[in-house]
Amino acid sequence: MSTIHAIYTQQLPLSANLAAKIFSASNYWKPDATSHHINNKTNVLLAKASLFNTPHSQNDNVYRDPSSNNIISANARLDNRAELAQQLAISEQDLKLLSDGELILKCYQQWGESTPKQLLGDFVFIIWDEQKQKLFCARDQMGVKVLYYCHNEKGTMVSNEHNAFFTTQWQPKKIKERWLVEQLWGQGPTAFESPCHGIAVLPAAHSMVVSVNGLQLKRYWSLEVKNDWQGWDDEALIDELTTRFKRSVTARLQSNYPISCELSEGLDSNGIAGHAAKILADQPLYTLSYQCQLLSDDNRAVWEKTYHDIFAMHRLHANIQPLWKTQKPGTQEAENPLLRQAQQQGMLMSLHNGRTDYFHLAQQQQSRVLLSGWGGDHCVSAPGNYYEDELFSQGRWLTLQQLIKDKFKRGRGTQPLKAWLHLWVKHLTPSLYHTLQRHRNGLEQAVWRRATASPLRSKYIKKYRLKQQLKQFLNGYQRTSVRGYEDRELLEIGVENRMVMHEQSARAYRIEYRFPLLDVPLLELAYNMPPHLKMYHGTERYMFRRVLEGVTTPRIQWRCKADVDHPNFDRTELTIDNDDFLQHFKHYLDLEKLHAKTEEMQMYRCQLFPFLKAYASNSEA
């Protein structure tokens, strides 16, 4: 985890003082080293604030190739170093001496703008091409790492440290009204973006060229339907999925420091923690569960049943060491973490700030890596939803009838007659079906009800066509194939918002998030697995359950979601002693409606009040 920067300008003098202003944006996480290179002939500056985490990141600073004068600044963790070295005829001994950034630069000298297609792992990088007088930038396929850019009358600045645009005075702080309105609206999916006018985000799986001719963005990868595994039987496919999953977890254990891992009673985190514990063998794996409250007589009613399965995982793997908070129950962090986010990023970026309790505990163990199962049930461990629709469309009536019966028996489906009626209405009268969905007790109805009750003033709802956009999203929410579900979850609703905010929040604690279930080779196989392995005889997530063999308990491996014991929280709404901060939003929100004693408004207040307080405080500051 490092922050990288580039400035390409014909208007400003470049100096070490400008580099110092860039680095001041990273002071909050205390980099292990800083480096920069200035080419005054071409008016380009590349800089990097480094966190040395992996064996290949030691001394991974801004690097200039002496033969080509090309320069690179990279925040990268490559998974296919050996394969790249083989293609580039780099010896094993020489490869050991190369940082990931240096290896990427060698790839660029071989493949040019096709370089990102060759890379596997989590990465963003910026290259100055001396011969072609251009910057070339790229972001990894799933957007695990983020990269911002700003093109204005001064030139172009690229960085993954948002506040650097302000410490250099490259761009004034001016909030996009549409961004703020969408945060206050809080319904439906939104793509991750900077709140600031003029600062854009390089999309995942894209590269960008910056030259005197301007900016050019290009997609270099997409998740596609492939026939690579055609003819493989079920067991061979599951074996290959297991192999790729183990390889993904192994690759993400690269660190010179202890590894931490999220662990709930769910399949995704159990798969990652179980395989990681086996691979680490005698080395500890620190785990973080829910709110990390140590079980006591005071909280037993809340956590005891929930912890039952987590404790079973602790017993199964001797090297798992759970991390628990030591403060008394009810003790809360005095500072609003969202306000700290605003100070570190230059402005408030999101409703959420990641798990600061996890970061504190992991940092105490000198851990610099936190594994997460985020994104798993979007594809790799997806439940096989809408397999019935596929069978219906294909006219495979007997198979469909058996699946409906199997799901009902497992408690995952409705009565067979209702299931058949549901499918007939959905496929033969889709407009009626969409109307019914908004009125039945389900997600679409809940989202639409919250939208209708929103305290956001109607002029902003109309100005930004928020209800029309939400209706379009809800009308397209239901799918007719397993792959359609995965497209929706992985690509349309997406995983980016949470990943980026986790990356930026964890950075303050010198911690790097890694997501084994978003590994590209693993995703490409899972996306192309036959649907009957995702919903096998009524058992959802079947193929991933097979991957868990021997690394978690049989109870967790084969359980139904309905069997999960969620924490027994007290849902009483917290009282707010002083809500003067709401006056800051009276032009946007109907404050009388906001204070209504309804379930929707209670949920809205719980979700949004920390954001509103932080936003108001940061604006006043």
C-alpha positions as CSV (number, residue, x, y, z in Angstrom):
1,M,0.0,0.0,0.0
2,S,1.6,3.2,-1.2
3,T,0.4,6.6,-2.5
4,I,1.5,7.5,-6.1
5,H,1.3,10.8,-7.8
6,A,2.1,12.5,-11.1
7,I,1.9,16.1,-12.4
8,Y,2.2,16.9,-16.1
9,T,2.1,20.7,-16.7
10,Q,3.2,23.4,-19.0
11,Q,2.1,26.2,-16.6
12,L,3.8,25.6,-13.3
13,P,7.5,25.3,-12.3
14,L,8.2,21.8,-10.8
15,S,10.3,21.7,-7.7
16,A,11.1,19.7,-4.6
17,N,8.8,22.1,-2.7
18,L,5.8,20.9,-4.9
19,A,6.8,17.3,-4.0
20,A,6.8,18.2,-0.4
21,K,3.3,19.6,-0.7
22,I,2.2,16.3,-2.3
23,F,3.8,14.3,0.5
24,S,2.1,16.4,3.2
25,A,-1.2,14.8,2.2
26,S,0.2,11.5,3.4
27,N,1.6,12.6,6.7
28,Y,-1.4,11.1,8.6
29,W,-0.2,7.5,7.9
30,K,3.6,8.1,8.3
31,P,5.1,6.5,5.1
32,D,8.2,4.3,5.4
33,A,9.8,6.4,2.7
34,T,9.1,9.1,0.1
35,S,10.7,9.5,-3.3
36,H,10.2,11.7,-6.4
37,H,11.7,12.4,-9.8
38,I,11.4,15.7,-11.7
39,N,12.1,16.1,-15.4
40,N,12.2,19.9,-16.0
41,K,12.7,19.5,-19.7
42,T,9.3,17.9,-20.1
43,N,7.7,19.4,-17.0
44,V,6.7,16.1,-15.4
45,L,6.9,15.1,-11.8
46,L,6.4,11.6,-10.4
47,A,6.2,10.9,-6.7
48,K,5.5,8.1,-4.2
49,A,5.0,7.7,-0.5
50,S,5.8,4.1,0.3
51,L,4.6,1.5,2.8
52,F,7.0,-1.5,2.7
53,N,4.7,-4.5,3.2
54,T,5.8,-7.4,0.9
55,P,9.3,-8.8,0.2
56,H,9.1,-7.1,-3.3
57,S,8.0,-3.7,-1.9
58,Q,11.3,-3.1,-0.1
59,N,12.8,0.0,-1.6
60,D,10.0,0.1,-4.2
61,N,10.3,3.9,-4.8
62,V,9.9,6.0,-7.9
63,Y,12.1,4.3,-10.4
64,R,13.8,5.7,-13.6
65,D,15.1,3.2,-16.2
66,P,18.5,4.5,-17.2
67,S,18.3,3.1,-20.8
68,S,14.9,4.6,-21.8
69,N,14.5,7.3,-19.2
70,N,11.0,6.0,-18.6
71,I,9.8,6.6,-15.0
72,I,7.3,4.6,-12.9
73,S,5.4,5.2,-9.7
74,A,3.4,2.1,-8.7
75,N,1.1,0.9,-5.9
76,A,1.1,-2.8,-6.9
77,R,1.1,-6.3,-5.6
78,L,1.6,-8.7,-8.6
79,D,0.4,-12.3,-8.5
80,N,2.0,-13.5,-11.7
81,R,5.6,-12.3,-11.3
82,A,7.1,-15.7,-12.4
83,E,5.0,-15.9,-15.5
84,L,5.9,-12.4,-16.5
85,A,9.6,-13.1,-15.9
86,Q,9.4,-16.1,-18.1
87,Q,7.8,-14.1,-21.0
88,L,10.4,-11.4,-20.6
89,A,13.4,-13.8,-20.3
90,I,14.2,-12.5,-16.8
91,S,16.2,-15.0,-14.7
92,E,15.0,-16.2,-11.3
93,Q,17.9,-14.5,-9.7
94,D,17.3,-11.1,-11.4
95,L,13.5,-11.4,-10.6
96,K,14.3,-11.5,-6.9
97,L,15.9,-8.1,-7.2
98,L,13.0,-6.4,-9.0
99,S,10.2,-4.6,-7.2
100,D,6.7,-4.9,-8.6
101,G,7.0,-1.4,-10.0
102,E,10.3,-2.2,-11.8
103,L,8.8,-5.3,-13.2
104,I,5.7,-3.4,-14.5
105,L,8.1,-0.9,-16.2
106,K,9.9,-3.8,-18.0
107,C,6.5,-5.1,-19.1
108,Y,5.7,-1.7,-20.5
109,Q,8.9,-1.6,-22.5
110,Q,7.9,-5.0,-24.0
111,W,4.1,-4.5,-24.5
112,G,3.4,-0.8,-24.2
113,E,-0.2,0.1,-23.7
114,S,-1.2,-3.6,-23.7
115,T,0.7,-4.0,-20.4
116,P,-2.3,-4.0,-18.0
117,K,-3.8,-7.0,-19.9
118,Q,-0.7,-9.0,-18.8
119,L,-0.9,-8.2,-15.1
120,L,-2.7,-10.1,-12.3
121,G,-3.0,-8.7,-8.8
122,D,-4.0,-5.4,-7.2
123,F,-2.4,-2.4,-8.9
124,V,-2.5,1.2,-10.0
125,F,0.6,2.7,-11.7
126,I,1.7,5.8,-13.5
127,I,4.5,5.7,-16.2
128,W,6.2,8.6,-17.9
129,D,7.1,7.5,-21.4
130,E,10.1,9.7,-22.3
131,Q,10.2,8.8,-26.0
132,K,6.5,9.3,-26.6
133,Q,6.2,12.2,-24.2
134,K,3.1,10.9,-22.4
135,L,1.9,9.6,-19.1
136,F,0.4,6.1,-19.1
137,C,-1.7,5.1,-16.1
138,A,-3.8,1.9,-15.3
139,R,-6.0,0.5,-12.6
140,D,-6.5,-3.2,-11.8
141,Q,-9.4,-5.2,-13.3
142,M,-11.7,-5.1,-10.3
143,G,-10.8,-1.7,-9.0
144,V,-9.2,-2.9,-5.7
145,K,-6.8,0.1,-5.9
146,V,-8.1,3.6,-6.7
147,L,-6.7,6.3,-8.9
148,Y,-8.0,9.9,-9.2
149,Y,-7.1,12.4,-11.9
150,C,-7.7,16.1,-12.5
151,H,-7.3,17.9,-15.8
152,N,-7.5,21.7,-15.8
153,E,-5.9,24.8,-17.2
154,K,-2.6,24.0,-15.3
155,G,-2.3,20.5,-16.8
156,T,-3.0,17.1,-15.4
157,M,-2.5,15.6,-11.9
158,V,-2.9,12.0,-11.1
159,S,-2.9,10.6,-7.6
160,N,-4.5,7.9,-5.3
161,E,-4.2,10.3,-2.3
162,H,-7.3,12.5,-2.6
163,N,-6.1,15.3,-0.4
164,A,-3.0,15.8,-2.5
165,F,-5.1,17.7,-5.0
166,F,-5.7,20.2,-2.2
167,T,-2.4,20.3,-0.5
168,T,-0.8,21.3,-3.8
169,Q,-3.7,23.7,-4.5
170,W,-4.1,21.9,-7.8
171,Q,-7.9,22.0,-7.5
172,P,-10.2,24.1,-5.2
173,K,-12.5,22.3,-2.8
174,K,-16.0,22.6,-4.2
175,I,-18.6,19.9,-3.5
176,K,-20.7,18.6,-6.3
177,E,-24.3,19.3,-5.3
178,R,-25.5,16.1,-7.1
179,W,-23.0,14.0,-5.1
180,L,-24.4,15.5,-1.8
181,V,-28.0,15.0,-2.9
182,E,-27.4,11.4,-3.8
183,Q,-25.8,10.8,-0.3
184,L,-28.9,12.4,1.3
185,W,-31.2,10.3,-0.9
186,G,-29.4,7.1,-0.1
187,Q,-31.4,4.8,-2.4
188,G,-30.2,2.6,-5.2
189,P,-26.7,2.0,-6.4
190,T,-24.2,4.8,-7.1
191,A,-20.8,4.5,-8.7
192,F,-17.9,5.6,-6.6
193,E,-16.7,9.1,-7.4
194,S,-14.9,12.1,-5.8
195,P,-17.3,14.6,-4.2
196,C,-15.2,17.4,-5.6
197,H,-15.8,19.2,-8.9
198,G,-13.0,18.5,-11.4
199,I,-11.6,15.3,-9.8
200,A,-12.5,12.1,-11.6
201,V,-11.9,8.4,-10.9
202,L,-10.2,6.2,-13.4
203,P,-12.6,3.3,-13.8
204,A,-11.6,-0.2,-13.0
205,A,-10.0,-2.2,-15.8
206,H,-9.1,1.0,-17.6
207,S,-5.9,2.7,-18.7
208,M,-5.4,6.3,-19.4
209,V,-3.0,8.2,-21.7
210,V,-2.1,11.9,-20.8
211,S,-0.3,13.9,-23.5
212,V,-0.3,17.4,-25.0
213,N,-3.4,16.2,-27.0
214,G,-5.4,15.7,-23.8
215,L,-6.7,12.5,-22.0
216,Q,-7.7,9.2,-23.5
217,L,-9.3,6.4,-21.5
218,K,-9.5,2.8,-22.7
219,R,-11.1,-0.4,-21.2
220,Y,-8.6,-3.2,-21.4
221,W,-10.5,-6.1,-19.7
222,S,-14.1,-7.4,-19.2
223,L,-15.6,-10.3,-17.5
224,E,-16.7,-12.5,-20.4
225,V,-18.4,-15.7,-21.3
226,K,-15.7,-18.3,-22.2
227,N,-15.6,-21.8,-23.4
228,D,-12.2,-22.7,-21.9
229,W,-13.7,-25.4,-19.7
230,Q,-16.2,-26.9,-22.1
231,G,-16.3,-30.7,-21.7
232,W,-15.0,-30.7,-18.1
233,D,-17.1,-32.8,-15.7
234,D,-18.4,-31.5,-12.4
235,E,-15.7,-32.9,-10.2
236,A,-12.9,-31.5,-12.5
237,L,-14.5,-28.1,-12.4
238,I,-14.8,-28.1,-8.6
239,D,-11.2,-29.2,-8.3
240,E,-10.1,-26.4,-10.5
241,L,-12.2,-23.9,-8.5
242,T,-10.6,-25.1,-5.3
243,T,-7.1,-24.8,-6.8
244,R,-7.7,-21.3,-8.0
245,F,-9.2,-20.3,-4.6
246,K,-6.2,-21.7,-2.7
247,R,-3.9,-19.9,-5.1
248,S,-5.7,-16.6,-4.6
249,V,-5.5,-16.9,-0.8
250,T,-1.9,-17.9,-0.9
251,A,-1.0,-14.9,-3.2
252,R,-2.7,-12.5,-0.7
253,L,-0.6,-13.8,2.2
254,Q,2.5,-12.0,0.9
255,S,3.7,-9.8,3.7
256,N,6.6,-9.2,6.0
257,Y,4.2,-8.8,8.8
258,P,1.4,-10.8,10.5
259,I,-1.9,-11.4,8.7
260,S,-5.3,-10.4,9.9
261,C,-8.6,-11.7,8.5
262,E,-12.3,-10.9,8.9
263,L,-14.2,-13.9,10.3
264,S,-18.0,-14.3,10.7
265,E,-20.0,-17.5,10.6
266,G,-20.5,-17.0,6.8
267,L,-19.1,-19.1,4.0
268,D,-16.8,-16.5,2.4
269,S,-14.8,-15.5,5.5
270,N,-14.6,-19.1,6.7
271,G,-13.2,-20.2,3.4
272,I,-10.6,-17.5,3.4
273,A,-9.7,-17.9,7.1
274,G,-9.7,-21.7,6.9
275,H,-7.4,-21.9,3.9
276,A,-5.2,-19.1,5.2
277,A,-4.8,-20.8,8.6
278,K,-3.7,-24.0,6.8
279,I,-1.2,-22.3,4.5
280,L,0.3,-20.2,7.4
281,A,0.7,-23.4,9.5
282,D,2.6,-22.4,12.6
283,Q,2.3,-18.7,11.9
284,P,-0.6,-16.9,13.6
285,L,-3.7,-15.7,11.8
286,Y,-5.4,-12.9,13.7
287,T,-9.2,-12.9,13.2
288,L,-11.7,-10.1,13.7
289,S,-15.4,-10.9,14.2
290,Y,-18.4,-8.6,14.2
291,Q,-17.7,-5.8,16.8
292,C,-14.9,-7.8,18.4
293,Q,-16.5,-7.7,21.8
294,L,-15.1,-10.3,24.2
295,L,-17.9,-12.6,25.4
296,S,-18.9,-11.7,29.0
297,D,-21.9,-12.0,31.3
298,D,-22.8,-8.4,30.3
299,N,-23.2,-9.2,26.5
300,R,-23.9,-13.0,26.5
301,A,-27.5,-12.4,25.5
302,V,-26.3,-10.5,22.4
303,W,-23.3,-12.6,21.2
304,E,-23.3,-16.1,22.7
305,K,-25.3,-17.9,19.9
306,T,-23.6,-15.8,17.2
307,Y,-20.1,-16.7,18.5
308,H,-20.9,-20.4,18.7
309,D,-19.8,-21.2,15.1
310,I,-16.9,-18.7,15.2
311,F,-15.6,-20.4,18.3
312,A,-15.8,-23.7,16.5
313,M,-13.5,-22.3,13.8
314,H,-11.1,-21.2,16.5
315,R,-10.9,-24.7,17.8
316,L,-10.5,-26.2,14.4
317,H,-7.3,-24.2,13.6
318,A,-4.8,-23.9,16.4
319,N,-3.0,-20.9,14.8
320,I,-6.2,-18.7,14.7
321,Q,-5.8,-16.0,17.3
322,P,-9.0,-13.9,17.7
323,L,-8.6,-10.3,18.6
324,W,-11.0,-8.8,21.1
325,K,-11.6,-5.3,22.4
326,T,-10.5,-4.7,26.0
327,Q,-12.5,-1.7,26.9
328,K,-15.8,-2.0,28.8
329,P,-19.0,-2.6,26.8
330,G,-20.6,0.6,25.8
331,T,-17.4,2.5,25.5
332,Q,-17.4,4.4,22.2
333,E,-14.7,6.2,20.3
334,A,-15.0,9.9,21.2
335,E,-14.1,11.2,17.7
336,N,-16.4,10.7,14.8
337,P,-14.4,8.5,12.4
338,L,-16.1,10.2,9.4
339,L,-14.8,13.6,10.6
340,R,-11.3,12.0,10.6
341,Q,-12.0,10.7,7.1
342,A,-12.8,14.2,5.9
343,Q,-9.6,15.6,7.4
344,Q,-7.4,12.9,5.9
345,Q,-9.0,12.9,2.4
346,G,-9.5,16.6,2.2
347,M,-13.3,16.3,2.3
348,L,-15.9,13.8,3.3
349,M,-15.9,11.0,0.8
350,S,-18.6,8.5,1.9
351,L,-21.3,7.6,4.4
352,H,-19.0,4.9,5.8
353,N,-15.5,4.8,7.1
354,G,-14.7,1.1,7.3
355,R,-14.1,-0.9,10.5
356,T,-11.9,1.4,12.6
357,D,-12.2,-1.1,15.5
358,Y,-10.6,-3.8,13.2
359,F,-7.9,-1.4,12.2
360,H,-7.0,-0.6,15.8
361,L,-6.8,-4.2,16.8
362,A,-4.8,-5.4,13.7
363,Q,-2.4,-2.5,14.1
364,Q,-1.7,-3.5,17.7
365,Q,-0.4,-6.9,16.3
366,Q,1.8,-5.0,13.7
367,S,-0.4,-6.5,11.0
368,R,-0.3,-4.7,7.6
369,V,-2.7,-7.0,5.7
370,L,-6.4,-7.5,6.4
371,L,-8.2,-10.2,4.3
372,S,-11.8,-9.7,3.5
373,G,-14.5,-11.9,1.9
374,W,-16.2,-8.9,0.4
375,G,-17.4,-9.6,-3.1
376,G,-17.7,-13.3,-2.7
377,D,-21.4,-13.8,-3.0
378,H,-21.5,-11.5,-6.0
379,C,-19.9,-14.2,-8.1
380,V,-17.5,-16.8,-6.7
381,S,-19.8,-18.0,-3.9
382,A,-23.0,-16.8,-5.6
383,P,-26.2,-18.6,-4.6
384,G,-27.3,-19.6,-8.0
385,N,-30.4,-17.4,-7.9
386,Y,-32.6,-17.4,-11.0
387,Y,-31.6,-20.9,-12.1
388,E,-35.4,-21.7,-12.1
389,D,-35.8,-18.9,-14.7
390,E,-33.1,-20.5,-16.9
391,L,-34.8,-23.8,-16.8
392,F,-38.2,-22.2,-17.4
393,S,-36.9,-20.4,-20.5
394,Q,-35.3,-23.6,-21.8
395,G,-38.5,-25.6,-21.3
396,R,-36.8,-28.1,-19.0
397,W,-40.0,-28.7,-17.0
398,L,-39.1,-31.9,-15.2
399,T,-35.7,-30.6,-14.0
400,L,-37.4,-27.3,-13.0
401,Q,-40.1,-29.2,-11.0
402,Q,-37.5,-31.2,-9.1
403,L,-35.5,-28.0,-8.4
404,I,-38.6,-26.3,-7.0
405,K,-39.3,-29.3,-4.8
406,D,-35.7,-29.5,-3.6
407,K,-35.5,-25.8,-2.7
408,F,-38.8,-26.0,-0.8
409,K,-37.6,-29.0,1.1
410,R,-34.4,-27.1,2.1
411,G,-36.4,-24.0,3.2
412,R,-35.1,-21.8,0.4
413,G,-38.2,-21.6,-1.8
414,T,-42.0,-21.2,-1.7
415,Q,-44.5,-23.9,-2.2
416,P,-44.3,-25.5,-5.7
417,L,-47.6,-24.1,-7.0
418,K,-46.7,-20.6,-6.0
419,A,-43.3,-21.0,-7.5
420,W,-44.8,-22.0,-10.9
421,L,-47.3,-19.1,-10.8
422,H,-44.4,-16.7,-10.0
423,L,-42.5,-17.9,-13.1
424,W,-45.4,-17.8,-15.4
425,V,-46.3,-14.2,-14.4
426,K,-42.6,-13.1,-14.6
427,H,-42.0,-14.5,-18.0
428,L,-45.3,-13.9,-19.7
429,T,-46.4,-10.6,-18.3
430,P,-43.3,-8.7,-17.2
431,S,-44.9,-5.3,-16.7
432,L,-47.5,-6.8,-14.4
433,Y,-44.7,-8.6,-12.6
434,H,-42.7,-5.4,-12.0
435,T,-45.8,-3.7,-10.5
436,L,-46.5,-6.7,-8.2
437,Q,-42.9,-6.7,-7.0
438,R,-43.1,-3.2,-5.8
439,H,-46.2,-4.1,-3.8
440,R,-45.1,-7.4,-2.3
441,N,-43.1,-7.7,0.9
442,G,-39.5,-7.7,-0.5
443,L,-36.5,-5.6,-1.3
444,E,-38.1,-3.6,-4.1
445,Q,-41.0,-2.6,-1.9
446,A,-38.8,-1.7,1.0
447,V,-36.5,0.5,-1.1
448,W,-39.5,2.2,-2.8
449,R,-41.1,2.8,0.6
450,R,-38.0,4.4,2.0
451,A,-37.7,6.5,-1.1
452,T,-41.3,7.7,-0.8
453,A,-40.7,8.6,2.8
454,S,-37.4,10.4,2.2
455,P,-37.0,13.8,3.9
456,L,-35.0,15.0,0.9
457,R,-36.9,18.0,-0.5
458,S,-38.8,17.3,-3.7
459,K,-37.1,20.0,-5.8
460,Y,-33.8,18.0,-5.5
461,I,-35.6,14.7,-6.2
462,K,-37.0,16.2,-9.3
463,K,-33.9,18.1,-10.4
464,Y,-31.8,15.0,-10.4
465,R,-34.5,12.6,-11.5
466,L,-33.9,10.4,-8.5
467,K,-37.2,8.6,-8.5
468,Q,-37.0,7.9,-12.2
469,Q,-33.5,6.5,-11.8
470,L,-34.6,4.4,-8.9
471,K,-37.7,3.0,-10.7
472,Q,-35.4,2.1,-13.7
473,F,-33.1,0.2,-11.3
474,L,-35.9,-1.6,-9.5
475,N,-37.6,-2.6,-12.8
476,G,-34.3,-4.2,-13.9
477,Y,-33.5,-5.7,-10.5
478,Q,-35.1,-9.1,-11.1
479,R,-33.1,-11.3,-13.5
480,T,-33.8,-14.4,-15.6
481,S,-30.5,-16.2,-15.4
482,V,-27.8,-17.0,-12.9
483,R,-25.2,-15.0,-14.9
484,G,-27.7,-12.0,-15.0
485,Y,-27.7,-12.1,-11.2
486,E,-23.9,-12.0,-11.0
487,D,-23.7,-9.2,-13.6
488,R,-26.1,-7.2,-11.4
489,E,-24.3,-7.8,-8.1
490,L,-20.7,-7.6,-9.4
491,L,-20.8,-5.1,-12.1
492,E,-24.0,-3.0,-11.8
493,I,-24.5,-2.6,-8.1
494,G,-20.8,-3.3,-7.8
495,V,-18.2,-3.8,-5.2
496,E,-16.2,-0.6,-5.7
497,N,-17.6,1.8,-3.2
498,R,-16.9,-0.4,-0.2
499,M,-13.5,-1.4,-1.5
500,V,-12.3,2.1,-2.1
501,M,-13.4,3.4,1.3
502,H,-11.9,0.4,3.1
503,E,-8.6,1.1,1.3
504,Q,-8.6,4.7,2.2
505,S,-9.7,4.2,5.8
506,A,-7.3,1.4,6.5
507,R,-4.4,3.5,5.1
508,A,-4.5,5.7,8.2
509,Y,-3.5,2.6,10.2
510,R,-0.8,1.4,7.6
511,I,-3.0,-1.5,6.7
512,E,-3.8,-2.9,3.2
513,Y,-7.1,-4.6,2.4
514,R,-7.0,-7.7,0.2
515,F,-9.9,-9.5,-1.4
516,P,-9.2,-13.2,-2.3
517,L,-12.7,-13.7,-3.8
518,L,-12.2,-10.9,-6.3
519,D,-9.1,-12.6,-7.9
520,V,-9.4,-12.4,-11.7
521,P,-8.6,-16.0,-12.6
522,L,-10.9,-17.2,-9.9
523,L,-13.7,-14.9,-11.0
524,E,-13.3,-15.9,-14.7
525,L,-13.8,-19.5,-13.8
526,A,-16.6,-19.0,-11.3
527,Y,-18.5,-16.8,-13.8
528,N,-18.4,-19.5,-16.4
529,M,-19.2,-22.5,-14.1
530,P,-22.5,-24.2,-15.1
531,P,-25.5,-23.0,-13.1
532,H,-26.4,-26.4,-11.7
533,L,-23.2,-26.3,-9.7
534,K,-24.2,-23.0,-8.1
535,M,-27.7,-24.3,-7.2
536,Y,-27.3,-28.1,-6.9
537,H,-30.4,-30.1,-6.0
538,G,-31.7,-27.1,-4.2
539,T,-28.5,-26.4,-2.3
540,E,-27.4,-22.8,-3.0
541,R,-23.7,-21.9,-3.3
542,Y,-23.0,-25.6,-3.7
543,M,-19.7,-25.3,-5.6
544,F,-18.2,-23.0,-3.1
545,R,-19.3,-25.2,-0.2
546,R,-17.3,-28.0,-1.8
547,V,-14.2,-25.7,-1.7
548,L,-14.6,-25.4,2.1
549,E,-14.1,-29.2,2.6
550,G,-11.8,-29.7,5.6
551,V,-11.2,-26.0,6.3
552,T,-14.4,-25.2,8.3
553,T,-16.9,-27.1,10.3
554,P,-19.5,-29.3,8.5
555,R,-22.2,-27.2,10.2
556,I,-21.0,-24.0,8.6
557,Q,-20.2,-25.7,5.3
558,W,-23.7,-27.0,4.7
559,R,-26.0,-24.7,6.8
560,C,-28.9,-22.8,5.5
561,K,-28.9,-19.0,5.8
562,A,-32.0,-19.2,8.0
563,D,-29.9,-21.2,10.5
564,V,-27.5,-18.3,11.1
565,D,-27.8,-16.8,14.6
566,H,-27.5,-13.0,14.2
567,P,-26.6,-10.8,17.1
568,N,-29.5,-10.0,19.4
569,F,-29.0,-6.3,19.4
570,D,-31.1,-3.7,21.2
571,R,-32.6,-1.8,18.3
572,T,-33.5,1.2,20.4
573,E,-32.5,4.4,18.6
574,L,-29.7,6.3,20.1
575,T,-30.7,9.8,21.4
576,I,-29.0,12.9,19.9
577,D,-28.3,15.5,22.6
578,N,-27.8,18.3,20.1
579,D,-29.1,18.3,16.6
580,D,-28.1,21.9,15.7
581,F,-25.9,20.4,12.9
582,L,-29.1,19.6,11.0
583,Q,-29.6,23.4,10.3
584,H,-26.8,23.0,7.9
585,F,-29.0,20.9,5.7
586,K,-32.4,22.7,6.0
587,H,-32.3,23.7,2.4
588,Y,-31.9,20.0,1.4
589,L,-34.0,18.2,4.0
590,D,-37.4,18.6,5.5
591,L,-36.4,18.6,9.1
592,E,-39.9,18.1,10.5
593,K,-40.2,15.0,8.3
594,L,-36.8,13.9,9.4
595,H,-37.9,13.8,13.0
596,A,-41.0,11.7,12.3
597,K,-41.4,8.6,14.6
598,T,-41.5,6.1,11.8
599,E,-39.5,3.0,11.1
600,E,-38.2,4.5,7.8
601,M,-37.1,7.7,9.5
602,Q,-35.4,5.8,12.4
603,M,-33.4,3.8,9.8
604,Y,-32.6,7.0,7.9
605,R,-31.4,8.8,11.1
606,C,-29.2,5.9,12.2
607,Q,-27.6,5.6,8.8
608,L,-27.1,9.3,8.0
609,F,-26.7,11.3,11.2
610,P,-23.0,10.5,11.7
611,F,-22.4,11.6,8.1
612,L,-24.4,14.8,8.6
613,K,-22.6,15.7,11.8
614,A,-19.2,15.1,10.1
615,Y,-20.2,17.0,7.0
616,A,-21.4,20.0,9.0
617,S,-18.3,20.0,11.3
618,N,-16.0,19.8,8.3
619,S,-17.8,22.6,6.5
620,E,-17.5,24.9,9.5
621,A,-13.8,24.1,9.9
